[in-house]
Amino acid sequence: MRWCTSCGAALEGSPTTNVLCPRCGADNPAIQPAPAVSPTVRLLAMGGMAIVGLGFGVLFFVQAEPPPDAGQPPPRTSRSARATPKGPWLEVYRDDLCFVDANGDDVRDPVVWMSEGKDRSRVAVIDGRTGQGLWAATAVKGRPPLSCVGKDVIVAGTGEAALRGLDARSGAETWRVDLSGTPEVITVGEGCVSVLARGGAIAGVQGATGAMDRCASAPTPDPFAGPRWERTRNPRLIPAGEVELRLSAAASTEPEPKLTLEGLRGGAPAWTRPLDAQAPGVKPELMMVVSGGLVVVAGAERGGGGRMRFIGVDVGTGAVLYERPAGWAGPNIPAMELEGGRVVVIAGGSLRAIEAMTGEEAWQAVAPSTLL
């Protein structure tokens, strides 16, 4: 069926011939068939459509997942709910940060856990001079406790009912001992460790050989003691020569509970310094170390956002010598230790060192590429 191009009346006749409209008398020329399309042209057209579609797809994903900004927090949630990290992830639990001399340069090197997936991790050693990863040991299940015995031996749990000793230079396992349960807490003595296993049994182990022997010089392992529990005391007191330093966090009922640092002489306040920072963590952890006549306090920037700040304060007068914003730290600061004039900090899944006297960053750690 054809239709008149002038009045729209129905027309009889072949589409390939001229037809005169019976209603209005208009000519309706023959309809020319469309030229045939060669297979080559069809293939090129289909390829072009596919490329256009792929381009739109790539554009969508680029817009949906922009490259991360180094100054912004990575897209991670809480420790228990976050997704598996893409690549190595340096972290510390149970204050496992300790130090060895892993390359013989007389600069002690931090030892931490390096996460590998959701529930596997490796003991990792970082060069204390440069922040470059040196090696990471064989992966184990979970993130058991670890400690350093002297400058040459690392003692770490296996994720099972056993403990192992690692050579600080090579990462090689030098001994392994079976325990009555999974190790939960390790305390260090003179050349030995005491280990609290799940179930309550305590064992002593010699760091050099792995021989099972009571370690009388090590503190009694206690799951409710140690550096982290000391940091949650509010206020927190530490000695600094003739002055005792008292760091406190304001009541948690305040909208932005600030930190206050005080210097005490003979138990009486010598000076008081409110600090422009908050205690990090849901349960405030009071982080400070003393280097000579300076105390370095780590806190969260006010207003939230998970950003960290280092504040250097003169021990004798309470004068603030520097304040250094230090980027994203996450919800807490798991560990902070003074080593060789530098403050080594684990925060937000990153390991970094700052110069204690200036607050300037010395390095940010790079995860080891050598995996044993």
Disulfide bonds with the S-S distance in Angstrom:
Cys98-Cys148 1.95
Cys192-Cys215 1.98
